[in-house]
Structure formats: structure tokens, C-alpha cells
Amino acid sequence: MNEVITFLQANPGKLIRIGTGELTDSLSLDHITKHSSVLIPFFMKQKNALLELKTKSDNINNLVHRQLRPHKNIVVSWSLNPPFIINTCEHGGVSLVRRLEAARKCRDAGYAIGIHLDPVILYQEWEKDYRNLIASIFRYINPQDIIWLSIAGFRYTSRLKNIIRERWPQTRLFLGEMIKCPDHKYRYIRPVRTEAYRKLVKWIRDFGPAIPIYFCMENPAVWRDVFGKLPSEIDNLSHVFTRPGKHIGA
């Protein structure tokens, strides 16, 4: 906490986005750790910080059963996939409906809501399933209540692939046509994933034309392929990406 305060004080003119959930689920163990009961009151007092808690769970009791009404600088976000992927790949994860119900409860409690379609996994019925997924999101959450929505294709390192195959020998995750990229991660070949991104963006825009959408872990060429511009050139992404004098990510 002292390190965070020092960092925030050193950047008084910038909004610092602090994301949790990059290496593990932010809330799945919150009933044991109760770390949200420390983080939320702390960040509510910070004028130039935005905290994100990212999860695939519905473990939100410590968030919604509070006397303190959260400020909009606390974002609770969900990583979502179609039921087929949840059932076959997200072992131990709760259902899509339970995640969306949890998101709605957090919205009603005063939190900002984030959505992450990450990782997007392509398979024979992916278009129908992801289109239904996007429709489901907006049956539970109004577009204006979503502070950002990220999209990222399935990606992995060689070492991670070996671990997955060792634990799940029957997995079908690696049946797509993948290529090794400059960051040494394997991804769907660029024409395939950019076409998928274009479709996902269109389906999202059909419900919420103004929702801030960004790509996670994609290069500038992909941004230009899909949006025709770079993230720094998109006005409603200033709270997501670095913009000199306004925002830096942490």
C-alpha cells in the first residue's frame, strides 16, 4: 500500500489504472483472503487511481454486502466465454449465467463493470456461440454501464502448451492454425483472427455503439486492420491506454 501511495503521489496529474487478475483470479478466493475488503476502501480514497478486480467467478459477497457504497473508480470485470468453452476448458469456473448475474449485482451496488472476451477460442460453432454470448451480456448489463470491453485471441507459449497437454491430453485447444509471433507466443494466423475480431466488434457495436473496445496483446497492424487506427487515436480509450498528461497504466 505504501508503494502504491508513493507511486500515485509521484504522478498527481495522471489517472493510474491498477489491474489485478493478470496472473490469477482476483476474487475466486476472496471469501478466504478477504483482500477486497482492504483494497476497495483504500482505492476509494485515491483521487488519481482506478482499481480493476478481474474474475471468472461469482464470489462477490464481500463486494456487495458492504455499508460503504463504492466509487466509480472501482471496476469489477468478468472474463467471459460461451458455455461450450466454459464447460470444456474452464474447469472449476462458474457458468456464464452466474457470472452475468454477479456482474449485474455489482453494477446495482455501484461498481463500474468491465468485460473481457479473453481468450477468444475459435472452433466450428464459434460464430453462433460468441454472437449468443454477446447478446447474453446485454440482457444483463446496459451498454452504458460497461467501462471497457477487451478482446484477445487464444495465445500461448511453447512451455505453456506442454503444460496444458500434460494436464489435459485430450484437449482440442491446439487444433487451430497457429503461428509463432515476434513476442514468442503462438496465435491464430493474422487473417483468421482479424476477421474474427471484426465480427466480434460489429456484434458488440450493434448493442452498444459507444462502448470502449480494445485489444489485449495485439500489435499495431491488427489494430489498423480492424479499427483503421491505433489505440492512441481512439478518443474513448483514454482511460485504458497511455495518453500523455492524462493517463498511464500500471
C-alpha positions as a printed Julia matrix, in Angstrom:
250×3 Matrix{Float64}:
   0.0     0.0     0.0
   2.85    2.36    0.8
   4.38    1.68   -2.62
   1.07    2.47   -4.31
   0.7     5.73   -2.38
   4.25    6.75   -3.29
   3.61    5.98   -6.96
   0.31    7.85   -7.04
   1.8    10.88   -5.34
   4.63   10.91   -7.88
   2.04   11.09  -10.71
  -0.59   13.56   -9.45
  -1.74   14.66  -12.9
  -2.36   11.18  -14.26
  -5.04    8.57  -13.76
  -3.32    5.3   -12.86
  -5.14    2.11  -13.8
  -4.1    -0.71  -11.5
  -5.27   -4.08  -12.75
  -5.36   -7.26  -10.7
  -6.15  -10.67  -12.13
  -3.32  -10.86  -14.65
  -1.72  -13.91  -13.07
  -4.6   -15.31  -11.06
  -8.3   -14.72  -10.4
  -8.91  -11.57   -8.35
 -11.97  -12.86   -6.48
 -12.16  -16.67   -6.56
 -10.5   -16.91   -3.11
 -11.87  -13.66   -1.7
 -14.04  -15.49    0.82
 -10.76  -16.75    2.31
  -8.34  -13.87    1.76
 -10.9   -11.04    2.08
  -8.38   -8.85    0.28
 -11.16   -6.91   -1.46
 -12.23   -5.53    1.93
  -8.79   -3.93    2.16
  -8.31   -2.86   -1.45
 -11.68   -1.23   -2.07
 -11.71    1.23    0.86
  -8.07    2.05    0.17
  -8.6     2.85   -3.52
 -11.82    4.75   -2.91
  -9.68    7.33   -1.12
  -7.25    7.72   -4.03
  -8.16   10.55   -6.4
  -5.93    9.51   -9.31
  -6.24    5.71   -9.27
  -8.59    3.2   -10.84
  -8.64   -0.35   -9.46
  -9.77   -3.36  -11.51
 -10.72   -6.71   -9.98
 -10.94   -9.38  -12.68
 -12.63  -12.75  -12.24
 -14.28  -15.82  -13.77
 -16.17  -16.42  -10.52
 -19.33  -15.12   -8.84
 -17.56  -14.74   -5.49
 -18.79  -11.19   -4.82
 -20.32  -11.38   -1.33
 -17.57   -9.25    0.19
 -18.15   -6.63   -2.51
 -21.93   -6.26   -2.43
 -22.58   -6.87    1.27
 -20.99   -3.62    2.36
 -22.2    -0.48    4.07
 -19.76    1.6     2.03
 -21.07    2.41   -1.44
 -18.17    2.12   -3.89
 -16.98    4.93   -6.09
 -16.79    4.5    -9.85
 -13.01    4.19   -9.66
 -13.53    0.56   -8.59
 -14.06   -1.69  -11.62
 -15.18   -5.3   -11.29
 -14.67   -7.15  -14.55
 -15.51  -10.59  -15.86
 -13.66  -12.83  -18.27
 -16.39  -14.45  -20.38
 -16.65  -17.24  -22.91
 -19.53  -19.2   -24.43
 -20.94  -22.07  -22.34
 -19.23  -24.62  -24.62
 -15.78  -23.22  -23.73
 -16.67  -22.8   -20.05
 -17.77  -26.43  -19.87
 -14.83  -27.89  -21.8
 -11.91  -25.58  -20.96
 -12.62  -23.55  -17.83
 -12.58  -26.35  -15.33
 -13.98  -25.22  -11.99
 -15.27  -21.94  -13.39
 -18.88  -20.97  -12.73
 -21.46  -20.8   -15.51
 -21.93  -17.83  -17.82
 -25.3   -17.04  -16.23
 -23.82  -16.98  -12.73
 -21.06  -14.61  -13.88
 -23.54  -12.28  -15.56
 -25.84  -12.32  -12.54
 -22.85  -11.41  -10.37
 -21.94   -8.58  -12.75
 -25.47   -7.19  -12.53
 -25.38   -7.3    -8.72
 -22.09   -5.42   -8.69
 -23.49   -2.88  -11.13
 -26.5    -2.4    -8.85
 -24.15   -1.99   -5.88
 -22.42    0.93   -7.6
 -19.37   -0.61   -9.22
 -18.18    0.09  -12.74
 -18.27   -3.07  -14.87
 -15.63   -4.36  -17.28
 -15.96   -7.24  -19.73
 -13.12   -9.33  -21.18
 -13.65  -11.71  -24.08
 -10.32  -13.32  -23.37
  -9.24  -15.73  -24.61
 -11.41  -15.93  -27.71
 -11.19  -19.54  -28.88
 -12.17  -20.43  -32.44
 -13.95  -23.69  -33.23
 -16.6   -24.9   -35.65
 -19.58  -23.22  -33.96
 -17.7   -20.2   -32.57
 -19.62  -17.55  -34.53
 -23.04  -18.65  -33.33
 -21.83  -19.18  -29.77
 -19.99  -15.85  -29.44
 -22.88  -13.98  -31.0
 -25.2   -15.54  -28.43
 -22.67  -14.72  -25.69
 -22.64  -11.04  -26.67
 -26.44  -10.93  -26.73
 -26.48  -12.51  -23.26
 -24.12   -9.86  -21.89
 -26.51   -7.07  -22.84
 -29.53   -8.86  -21.44
 -27.9    -8.44  -18.02
 -25.83   -5.25  -18.36
 -26.71   -1.98  -20.09
 -24.06   -0.81  -22.56
 -23.59    2.49  -20.7
 -22.64    0.59  -17.54
 -19.63   -1.09  -19.21
 -16.5     0.99  -18.73
 -14.48   -1.09  -21.22
 -14.62   -4.33  -23.16
 -11.44   -6.1   -24.2
 -10.96   -8.77  -26.86
  -8.0   -11.13  -27.09
  -7.46  -14.27  -29.11
  -6.18  -17.5   -27.6
  -2.38  -17.36  -27.27
   0.28  -19.45  -25.57
   3.99  -20.05  -25.2
   5.68  -23.33  -26.08
   6.18  -24.09  -22.4
   2.53  -23.44  -21.6
   1.43  -25.71  -24.43
   3.44  -28.56  -22.93
   1.88  -27.97  -19.5
  -1.64  -27.94  -20.93
  -1.05  -31.16  -22.9
   0.41  -32.85  -19.84
  -2.61  -31.96  -17.69
  -5.3   -32.32  -20.37
  -4.11  -34.85  -23.01
  -7.45  -34.79  -24.85
  -7.58  -31.01  -25.24
  -8.66  -29.62  -28.61
  -7.26  -26.14  -27.94
  -4.39  -26.53  -30.38
  -6.33  -27.67  -33.43
  -6.48  -24.18  -34.92
  -3.88  -22.89  -37.36
  -1.35  -21.11  -35.15
   1.8   -19.15  -35.87
   4.67  -18.05  -33.65
   4.66  -14.25  -33.29
   7.56  -11.86  -32.52
   6.77  -11.98  -28.78
   7.29  -15.8   -28.94
   3.61  -16.5   -28.31
   1.56  -18.62  -30.67
  -1.64  -17.09  -32.06
  -4.2   -17.78  -34.76
  -2.78  -16.57  -38.07
  -3.41  -12.87  -38.57
  -6.1   -13.04  -41.32
  -8.11  -15.51  -39.25
  -8.01  -13.58  -36.01
  -8.56  -10.16  -37.58
 -11.65  -11.47  -39.34
 -12.89  -12.85  -36.02
 -12.17   -9.53  -34.3
 -14.11   -7.6   -36.95
 -17.15   -9.79  -36.4
 -16.95   -9.53  -32.61
 -16.61   -5.75  -32.74
 -19.6    -5.48  -35.08
 -21.79   -7.66  -32.87
 -20.83   -5.58  -29.82
 -21.43   -2.3   -31.66
 -24.92   -3.5   -32.63
 -25.81   -3.29  -28.92
 -23.54   -0.52  -27.71
 -22.01    1.78  -30.34
 -20.13    3.83  -27.73
 -18.62    1.03  -25.63
 -14.82    1.44  -25.38
 -13.37   -1.68  -27.06
  -9.71   -2.54  -27.04
  -7.46   -5.44  -27.97
  -5.25   -7.12  -25.41
  -1.8    -8.27  -26.55
  -2.18   -7.31  -30.21
   0.22   -5.44  -32.48
  -0.47   -2.12  -34.27
  -1.1    -3.87  -37.6
  -4.07   -5.74  -36.13
  -5.5    -2.53  -34.67
  -5.29   -0.9   -38.09
  -6.8    -3.98  -39.77
  -9.88   -3.85  -37.54
 -10.31   -0.23  -36.39
  -8.34    1.61  -39.06
  -6.36    3.4   -36.34
  -4.14    2.9   -33.3
  -5.42    2.97  -29.7
  -3.85    6.38  -29.06
  -6.03    7.72  -31.88
  -9.31    6.46  -30.4
 -10.86    9.07  -28.09
 -12.85    6.84  -25.73
  -9.82    4.71  -24.8
  -8.04    7.44  -22.83
  -8.89    5.68  -19.53
  -7.44    2.39  -20.82
  -4.2     3.35  -22.54
  -1.41    5.84  -22.02
  -2.19    9.35  -23.11
   0.48   11.94  -22.2
  -0.58   14.16  -19.31
  -3.77   12.19  -18.68
  -3.23    8.53  -18.02
  -0.65    5.81  -17.63
  -1.21    2.14  -16.98
   0.31    0.3   -14.04
